[in-house]
């Protein structure tokens, strides 16, 4: 998991509905985890973690398994998202590795070709 800034701050901060973890120091590893949360949310159409307070959210993140994606998505896509959500930051893919992942690389190549095709010629 990401490094918690202060457990006391977690326990003192209460909210009606907390669905986005915001207690982490920024790093590439936490960015990858946040991307996994976002992708899971977008594909499942529901927040990955939802709790009535920040303290409960922390417990949910640390103790609950990641729910599977809906069955309409491929096992390869689910595996990619689960790798982004690894509890161990060092096990999450780096951005460069993620961009070269077979599920994504073709899309990025297509976007690159589309972008270069509409560029006016250099003078």
Backbone as CSV, one residue per row, in Angstrom:
resi,resn,N_x,N_y,N_z,CA_x,CA_y,CA_z,C_x,C_y,C_z
1,UNK,0.840,-1.174,0.000,0.000,0.000,0.000,0.881,1.231,0.000
2,UNK,0.276,2.339,-0.212,1.031,3.584,-0.185,1.343,3.974,1.253
3,UNK,2.264,4.875,1.406,2.650,5.273,2.761,1.654,6.284,3.315
4,UNK,1.144,6.006,4.483,0.140,6.862,5.109,0.832,8.048,5.751
5,UNK,0.290,9.230,5.538,0.896,10.434,6.073,0.817,10.442,7.592
6,UNK,-0.354,10.168,8.145,-0.514,10.160,9.591,-1.758,9.377,9.960
7,UNK,-1.583,8.334,10.755,-2.739,7.559,11.186,-3.650,8.405,12.069
8,UNK,-3.073,9.301,12.862,-3.881,10.194,13.698,-4.762,11.087,12.827
9,UNK,-4.219,11.575,11.728,-5.009,12.397,10.811,-6.153,11.587,10.222
10,UNK,-5.903,10.309,9.956,-6.948,9.430,9.435,-8.070,9.292,10.458
11,UNK,-7.709,9.066,11.705,-8.712,8.829,12.735,-9.500,10.090,13.085
12,UNK,-8.890,11.257,12.926,-9.568,12.503,13.274,-10.420,13.064,12.151
13,UNK,-10.224,12.625,10.948,-10.964,13.163,9.818,-12.159,12.270,9.526
14,UNK,-13.334,12.807,9.639,-14.556,12.046,9.398,-15.280,12.635,8.199
15,UNK,-16.041,11.818,7.505,-16.775,12.262,6.333,-18.023,11.407,6.179
16,UNK,-19.034,11.985,5.544,-20.262,11.236,5.292,-19.999,10.035,4.380
17,UNK,-19.293,10.290,3.300,-19.026,9.231,2.333,-17.637,9.438,1.754
18,UNK,-16.781,8.497,1.987,-15.411,8.595,1.502,-15.206,7.482,0.495
19,UNK,-14.890,7.850,-0.740,-14.662,6.808,-1.732,-13.327,6.960,-2.443
20,UNK,-12.581,8.025,-2.186,-11.299,8.232,-2.838,-10.194,8.333,-1.813
21,UNK,-9.244,7.408,-1.823,-8.133,7.500,-0.877,-7.231,8.686,-1.221
22,UNK,-7.002,9.556,-0.248,-6.194,10.757,-0.484,-5.079,10.886,0.547
23,UNK,-4.742,9.807,1.212,-3.825,9.877,2.333,-2.412,9.438,1.987
24,UNK,-2.074,9.434,0.731,-0.791,8.888,0.317,0.166,9.970,-0.138
25,UNK,1.435,9.716,0.068,2.461,10.567,-0.515,2.536,10.236,-2.001
26,UNK,2.722,11.229,-2.818,2.740,11.027,-4.264,4.028,10.358,-4.717
27,UNK,3.881,9.401,-5.597,5.011,8.718,-6.216,4.470,8.000,-7.437
28,UNK,5.351,7.468,-8.241,4.890,6.701,-9.403,4.069,5.496,-8.953
29,UNK,4.467,4.870,-7.855,3.734,3.705,-7.352,2.317,4.079,-6.936
30,UNK,2.152,5.205,-6.252,0.800,5.609,-5.841,-0.014,6.072,-7.045
31,UNK,0.650,6.662,-8.045,-0.060,7.024,-9.275,-0.594,5.781,-9.971
32,UNK,0.208,4.720,-10.014,-0.231,3.476,-10.649,-1.408,2.868,-9.877
33,UNK,-1.349,2.940,-8.555,-2.449,2.426,-7.730,-3.714,3.251,-7.979
34,UNK,-3.579,4.564,-8.035,-4.730,5.433,-8.300,-5.312,5.148,-9.687
35,UNK,-4.447,4.903,-10.677,-4.921,4.549,-12.011,-5.713,3.242,-11.959
36,UNK,-5.219,2.271,-11.201,-5.955,1.015,-11.036,-7.328,1.241,-10.414
37,UNK,-7.394,2.102,-9.395,-8.682,2.429,-8.773,-9.626,3.064,-9.785
38,UNK,-9.107,4.006,-10.555,-9.915,4.703,-11.550,-10.415,3.752,-12.628
39,UNK,-9.520,2.931,-13.166,-9.926,1.990,-14.214,-10.954,0.987,-13.696
40,UNK,-10.725,0.475,-12.495,-11.683,-0.474,-11.914,-13.043,0.195,-11.747
41,UNK,-13.048,1.433,-11.260,-14.291,2.186,-11.066,-15.004,2.389,-12.408
42,UNK,-14.264,2.791,-13.437,-14.861,3.037,-14.745,-15.446,1.764,-15.359
43,UNK,-14.754,0.650,-15.206,-15.211,-0.593,-15.828,-16.322,-1.278,-15.041
44,UNK,-16.311,-1.126,-13.730,-17.342,-1.787,-12.915,-18.524,-0.857,-12.621
45,UNK,-18.357,0.425,-12.915,-19.396,1.436,-12.679,-19.752,1.596,-11.210
46,UNK,-18.763,1.342,-10.353,-18.948,1.572,-8.914,-17.586,1.805,-8.275
47,UNK,-17.562,2.591,-7.202,-16.273,2.834,-6.535,-15.664,1.527,-6.039
48,UNK,-14.372,1.446,-6.154,-13.668,0.249,-5.703,-13.708,0.129,-4.183
49,UNK,-13.464,1.244,-3.496,-13.490,1.276,-2.036,-14.472,2.356,-1.611
50,UNK,-15.379,2.008,-0.711,-16.353,2.980,-0.231,-16.575,2.721,1.254
51,UNK,-16.417,3.767,2.046,-16.561,3.632,3.495,-17.130,4.925,4.068
52,UNK,-17.728,4.850,5.260,-18.332,6.043,5.859,-17.322,7.016,6.455
53,UNK,-16.071,6.614,6.607,-15.069,7.505,7.191,-13.700,7.166,6.615
54,UNK,-12.767,8.067,6.795,-11.400,7.834,6.320,-10.786,6.628,7.036
55,UNK,-11.018,6.519,8.334,-10.455,5.389,9.089,-11.005,4.062,8.579
56,UNK,-12.311,4.021,8.334,-12.923,2.798,7.811,-12.434,2.509,6.391
57,UNK,-12.199,3.567,5.623,-11.679,3.398,4.269,-10.306,2.742,4.304
58,UNK,-9.456,3.196,5.202,-8.127,2.620,5.332,-8.211,1.132,5.664
59,UNK,-9.068,0.774,6.587,-9.237,-0.641,6.949,-9.749,-1.431,5.752
60,UNK,-10.710,-0.854,5.024,-11.259,-1.533,3.849,-10.173,-1.783,2.806
61,UNK,-9.363,-0.771,2.533,-8.295,-0.906,1.539,-7.294,-1.978,1.947
62,UNK,-6.924,-1.989,3.215,-5.903,-2.918,3.690,-6.405,-4.344,3.871
63,UNK,-7.698,-4.501,4.161,-8.198,-5.824,4.527,-9.064,-6.499,3.464
64,UNK,-9.663,-5.739,2.583,-10.615,-6.316,1.630,-9.931,-6.733,0.337
65,UNK,-10.356,-7.864,-0.214,-9.833,-8.236,-1.528,-10.437,-7.336,-2.605
66,UNK,-9.721,-7.175,-3.686,-10.243,-6.387,-4.803,-11.322,-7.222,-5.491
67,UNK,-12.520,-6.659,-5.650,-13.575,-7.443,-6.312,-13.263,-7.638,-7.792
68,UNK,-13.739,-8.736,-8.358,-13.479,-8.974,-9.780,-14.218,-7.954,-10.646
69,UNK,-13.729,-7.786,-11.861,-14.433,-6.952,-12.832,-15.657,-7.713,-13.337
70,UNK,-16.618,-7.017,-13.920,-17.735,-7.738,-14.544,-17.209,-8.754,-15.567
71,UNK,-17.925,-9.859,-15.756,-17.422,-10.934,-16.627,-17.287,-10.548,-18.097
72,UNK,-17.828,-9.413,-18.500,-17.716,-8.999,-19.900,-16.303,-8.550,-20.273
73,UNK,-15.427,-8.346,-19.276,-14.053,-7.920,-19.536,-13.119,-9.119,-19.511
74,UNK,-12.064,-9.021,-20.284,-11.133,-10.150,-20.426,-10.320,-10.368,-19.153
75,UNK,-9.856,-11.594,-19.005,-8.981,-11.933,-17.878,-7.681,-11.139,-17.969
76,UNK,-7.206,-10.870,-19.187,-5.966,-10.102,-19.355,-6.135,-8.672,-18.846
77,UNK,-7.274,-8.059,-19.121,-7.523,-6.704,-18.638,-7.658,-6.701,-17.117
78,UNK,-8.364,-7.679,-16.579,-8.500,-7.777,-15.129,-7.138,-7.974,-14.466
79,UNK,-6.312,-8.802,-15.062,-4.972,-9.032,-14.522,-4.148,-7.750,-14.527
80,UNK,-4.250,-6.985,-15.595,-3.527,-5.717,-15.675,-3.983,-4.765,-14.567
81,UNK,-5.280,-4.642,-14.387,-5.806,-3.742,-13.351,-5.432,-4.247,-11.964
82,UNK,-5.506,-5.555,-11.749,-5.114,-6.101,-10.450,-3.632,-5.857,-10.169
83,UNK,-2.800,-5.880,-11.216,-1.377,-5.594,-10.996,-1.185,-4.143,-10.560
84,UNK,-2.000,-3.233,-11.088,-1.937,-1.832,-10.668,-2.382,-1.671,-9.219
85,UNK,-3.241,-2.559,-8.759,-3.794,-2.478,-7.406,-3.054,-3.356,-6.392
86,UNK,-1.881,-3.809,-6.764,-1.098,-4.638,-5.848,-0.877,-3.906,-4.532
87,UNK,-1.008,-4.625,-3.427,-0.790,-4.018,-2.116,0.680,-3.635,-1.912
88,UNK,1.554,-4.309,-2.597,2.990,-4.009,-2.507,3.365,-3.038,-3.617
89,UNK,3.741,-1.816,-3.277,4.051,-0.824,-4.316,5.097,-1.284,-5.321
90,UNK,6.097,-2.021,-4.886,7.161,-2.455,-5.784,6.676,-3.482,-6.800
91,UNK,5.502,-4.090,-6.567,4.960,-5.071,-7.512,4.111,-4.427,-8.609
92,UNK,3.768,-3.155,-8.458,2.968,-2.467,-9.471,3.846,-2.147,-10.682
93,UNK,3.250,-2.219,-11.884,4.055,-1.898,-13.069,4.465,-0.428,-13.088
94,UNK,5.627,-0.162,-13.617,6.087,1.204,-13.818,5.359,1.760,-15.044
95,UNK,5.305,3.081,-15.148,4.591,3.722,-16.259,5.126,3.246,-17.609
96,UNK,6.443,3.163,-17.736,7.044,2.736,-19.012,6.615,1.309,-19.354
97,UNK,6.580,0.437,-18.365,6.151,-0.946,-18.592,4.675,-0.975,-18.961
98,UNK,3.885,-0.176,-18.283,2.449,-0.116,-18.557,2.184,0.331,-19.995
99,UNK,2.914,1.331,-20.456,2.717,1.835,-21.822,3.099,0.813,-22.888
100,UNK,3.969,-0.121,-22.548,4.354,-1.148,-23.515,3.556,-2.443,-23.343
101,UNK,2.598,-2.453,-22.439,1.771,-3.644,-22.219,1.003,-3.960,-23.505
102,UNK,0.905,-5.229,-23.887,0.223,-5.594,-25.142,-1.217,-5.056,-25.258
103,UNK,-1.934,-4.970,-24.169,-3.299,-4.446,-24.242,-3.341,-2.954,-24.573
104,UNK,-2.276,-2.245,-24.252,-2.272,-0.799,-24.445,-1.407,-0.334,-25.605
105,UNK,-0.349,-1.053,-25.915,0.627,-0.555,-26.891,0.015,-0.325,-28.268
106,UNK,-0.875,-1.206,-28.724,-1.502,-1.005,-30.028,-2.342,0.273,-30.048
107,UNK,-3.027,0.544,-28.948,-3.842,1.754,-28.874,-2.958,2.998,-28.915
108,UNK,-1.845,2.963,-28.213,-0.944,4.110,-28.217,-0.306,4.293,-29.584
109,UNK,0.023,3.199,-30.270,0.567,3.310,-31.623,-0.461,3.919,-32.558
110,UNK,-1.713,3.489,-32.432,-2.786,4.036,-33.258,-2.960,5.532,-32.983
111,UNK,-2.958,5.923,-31.714,-3.084,7.336,-31.380,-1.914,8.138,-31.928
112,UNK,-0.722,7.576,-31.856,0.462,8.262,-32.383,0.336,8.451,-33.895
113,UNK,-0.081,7.400,-34.597,-0.239,7.497,-36.051,-1.331,8.496,-36.411
114,UNK,-2.433,8.467,-35.681,-3.521,9.410,-35.946,-3.062,10.837,-35.698
115,UNK,-2.278,11.027,-34.659,-1.788,12.366,-34.328,-0.814,12.870,-35.390
116,UNK,0.093,12.014,-35.826,1.084,12.462,-36.813,0.442,12.628,-38.186
117,UNK,-0.646,11.918,-38.477,-1.306,12.036,-39.781,-2.012,13.380,-39.945
118,UNK,-2.441,14.006,-38.866,-3.169,15.269,-38.981,-2.274,16.477,-38.767
119,UNK,-1.001,16.274,-38.522,-0.074,17.387,-38.328,0.271,18.011,-39.673
120,UNK,0.240,19.322,-39.775,0.659,19.962,-41.028,2.152,19.738,-41.247
121,UNK,2.572,19.701,-42.495,3.998,19.486,-42.753,4.828,20.650,-42.215
122,UNK,6.025,20.333,-41.801,6.937,21.370,-41.290,7.445,22.212,-42.453
123,UNK,7.595,23.503,-42.201,8.101,24.404,-43.245,9.556,24.735,-42.943
